[in-house]
Amino acid sequence: MSLIHDALKKAQNKENVQIGAGLSAFQEPVGGKKTPSSKRTIVLAAVLFVALGFFAYKRFFSNSVEPSPPIPSAGAPAGTAQGTQPVGGADTMKKKSVDAFKSDDLDTAWASIVAAQQLAPNDPEVWNNSGLIARKRGDMDAARTAYQKALDLKPEYPEALNNMAVLEKDQGNAVKARELFEKALKIQPSYPEANFNLALLYDNSGDKTKAAEYYKRFLEVSGAYSNNIVEAVRDRIMEIEPQ
């Protein structure tokens, strides 16, 4: 069973599907009665949930930063014996953290990425990935610290800007989130995830004109994503644009 199909099936039993980046789904009408139109919206939200989950996963496995040479550690990283170094260099530990993340072994993923932090403290990708792992572990303070470290090292880092924006949105800071999404898109206008996230942000705030604009921008750069996702976004544009 595909992820899309599984999400659609689960959506039929949910009144509010959470979007993968923390943005809430399009809300049910007041009173909770499901009309045929609202049911279609729940299904759309489920497809968007899968889409954004895929985006986050894809970014985690990206290799946008050149490999960093091992840097001697000042102390034993988490998950290693006192006074010893992790086996392998920073790139080995980064890969180990990714493999563990894929297997949902978050303890190993975290221990490995902390080791990578100490071996390559100036690698912004290490810190961005640290934020992704921390967020999935539920530690939003650690995620914020890691994303900020990535941005301190590389201020024009679209992925870290997008991830920090998602965190700001999760914590109710919609204005700051919008600023960060816009900054990411100024650096990389063709960044699909940031276009998609900004569209959802506007959609949830009630600005359907801006939402449609960024959904369309997403469609312009969505060639790598499945037809299910593309069609769901097109359907949403048709729902919110004046006829």
C-alpha positions in Angstrom: 0.0 0.0 0.0 1.4 3.4 -1.0 1.9 6.2 1.5 -0.7 8.3 -0.3 -3.3 5.5 -0.3 -2.7 4.9 3.4 -3.1 8.5 4.2 -6.3 8.9 2.3 -7.7 5.8 4.0 -6.8 7.2 7.5 -8.2 10.6 6.6 -11.7 9.3 6.3 -11.7 8.7 10.1 -10.2 12.1 11.1 -11.8 15.5 11.5 -8.5 17.4 11.5 -5.4 16.1 9.7 -2.2 17.7 10.8 0.0 18.8 7.9 3.5 17.4 8.1 5.3 20.7 8.7 3.1 21.6 11.7 0.5 23.6 9.8 -3.0 22.5 10.7 -5.2 21.2 8.0 -8.0 23.2 6.5 -10.6 23.3 9.2 -14.0 21.6 9.3 -17.1 23.9 9.3 -18.4 25.1 12.6 -20.6 22.4 14.1 -18.6 19.5 12.8 -21.0 18.3 10.2 -19.2 16.9 7.2 -20.4 18.0 3.9 -19.2 16.3 0.6 -17.0 19.4 0.1 -15.5 19.2 3.5 -14.8 15.5 3.1 -12.9 16.4 -0.1 -10.9 19.0 1.9 -9.9 16.4 4.5 -8.7 14.0 1.8 -6.7 16.9 0.2 -5.2 17.7 3.6 -4.1 14.1 3.9 -2.4 14.2 0.6 -0.6 17.4 1.6 0.4 15.8 4.8 2.1 13.0 2.9 3.7 15.5 0.5 5.2 17.6 3.3 6.4 14.5 5.1 8.2 13.5 1.9 9.7 17.0 1.5 11.2 16.9 5.0 12.5 13.4 4.4 14.0 14.4 1.1 15.8 17.4 2.6 17.2 15.3 5.5 18.9 13.0 3.0 20.1 15.8 0.8 23.9 16.3 0.4 24.0 20.0 -0.3 27.1 20.7 1.8 30.5 19.4 0.8 31.9 16.6 3.0 33.8 18.0 6.0 37.1 16.5 7.2 37.1 15.1 10.7 38.0 17.6 13.4 39.5 16.4 16.7 36.9 16.4 19.4 37.4 18.2 22.7 35.5 15.5 24.6 33.5 12.3 24.2 30.3 12.8 22.2 27.0 11.4 23.4 26.8 7.7 22.8 30.5 7.0 23.0 32.7 5.7 25.8 34.4 8.3 27.9 37.7 9.3 26.4 37.2 7.6 23.1 36.3 8.9 19.6 33.5 7.6 17.4 34.5 5.1 14.8 34.8 7.0 11.5 34.8 10.7 10.6 32.0 13.2 10.5 30.6 12.0 7.3 30.4 8.4 8.6 28.5 9.7 11.7 26.2 11.8 9.5 25.3 8.8 7.4 24.8 6.7 10.5 22.4 9.3 11.8 20.5 9.3 8.6 20.2 5.5 8.5 19.0 5.5 12.1 16.5 8.3 11.3 15.1 6.3 8.4 14.6 3.4 10.8 13.0 5.6 13.4 15.8 4.8 15.8 15.9 8.3 17.2 18.3 7.6 20.1 20.9 6.3 17.7 20.2 9.1 15.2 20.7 11.7 18.0 23.9 10.1 19.4 25.4 9.9 15.9 24.6 13.5 15.0 26.0 14.7 18.3 29.2 12.8 17.4 29.2 14.5 14.0 28.7 17.9 15.7 31.9 17.4 17.7 33.8 16.0 14.7 32.7 18.8 12.3 31.4 21.7 14.4 31.5 24.1 11.5 29.4 22.0 9.1 26.0 23.7 8.8 24.4 20.6 7.4 25.2 18.7 10.6 23.4 21.3 12.6 20.4 21.5 10.3 20.1 17.7 10.5 20.5 17.9 14.3 17.4 20.2 14.3 15.4 17.8 12.2 16.2 14.9 14.6 15.6 17.0 17.7 12.2 18.1 16.3 11.1 14.6 15.7 12.3 13.7 19.2 10.0 16.4 20.5 12.7 18.7 21.8 11.8 22.0 20.2 14.4 24.0 22.2 17.2 21.8 20.9 15.8 22.0 17.4 15.7 25.8 17.6 19.3 25.9 18.9 20.5 23.6 16.1 18.8 25.5 13.3 20.2 28.8 14.7 23.7 27.3 14.8 23.3 26.2 11.1 22.2 29.8 10.2 25.0 31.3 12.2 27.5 29.3 10.1 25.6 29.8 6.8 23.1 32.7 7.0 21.8 32.0 3.4 20.9 28.4 4.0 17.4 27.8 2.5 16.8 24.5 4.2 17.6 25.8 7.6 15.5 28.9 7.1 12.6 26.8 6.0 13.0 24.5 9.0 13.2 27.4 11.4 10.2 28.9 9.8 8.2 25.7 10.4 9.3 25.7 14.0 8.1 29.3 14.4 4.8 28.5 12.8 4.4 25.5 15.2 5.0 27.9 18.1 2.4 30.4 16.9 4.8 33.0 15.4 3.2 33.2 12.0 4.7 36.6 11.1 8.3 35.4 11.8 7.6 32.2 10.0 6.5 34.1 6.9 9.6 36.3 7.0 11.8 33.2 7.1 9.9 31.4 4.3 10.2 34.5 2.2 13.9 34.8 2.9 14.5 31.2 1.9 12.6 31.9 -1.4 14.6 35.1 -2.1 17.7 32.9 -1.9 16.2 30.0 -3.8 12.9 30.9 -5.6 12.6 27.3 -7.0 12.7 25.7 -3.5 9.5 23.6 -3.6 9.1 23.0 0.1 9.3 26.7 1.0 6.7 27.6 -1.7 4.4 24.9 -0.4 4.8 25.8 3.2 4.2 29.5 2.5 1.1 28.7 0.5 -0.2 26.7 3.5 0.6 29.5 5.9 -1.4 32.0 3.8 -4.2 29.4 3.3 -4.6 28.8 7.0 -4.6 32.6 7.7 -7.4 33.1 5.2 -5.4 34.9 2.5 -6.6 32.7 -0.4 -5.1 35.0 -3.1 -1.6 34.7 -1.7 -2.1 31.0 -1.0 -3.1 30.4 -4.6 0.0 32.4 -5.8 2.4 30.2 -3.8 0.6 27.0 -4.6 1.1 27.9 -8.3 4.8 28.6 -7.7 5.1 25.2 -6.1 3.5 23.6 -9.1 6.1 25.3 -11.4 8.9 23.6 -9.5 7.2 20.3 -8.5 8.5 18.1 -11.2 10.1 15.6 -8.8 6.9 15.0 -6.9 4.1 12.5 -7.5 1.0 13.2 -9.6 -1.2 12.7 -6.6 0.4 15.6 -4.8 0.4 17.8 -7.9 -3.3 17.1 -8.6 -4.2 17.7 -4.9 -2.6 21.1 -5.0 -4.3 21.9 -8.3 -7.6 20.9 -6.8 -7.0 23.2 -3.8 -6.2 26.1 -6.2 -9.5 25.6 -7.9 -11.3 25.6 -4.6 -9.9 28.9 -3.3 -9.5 30.9 -6.5 -12.5 33.1 -7.6 -14.3 31.6 -10.6 
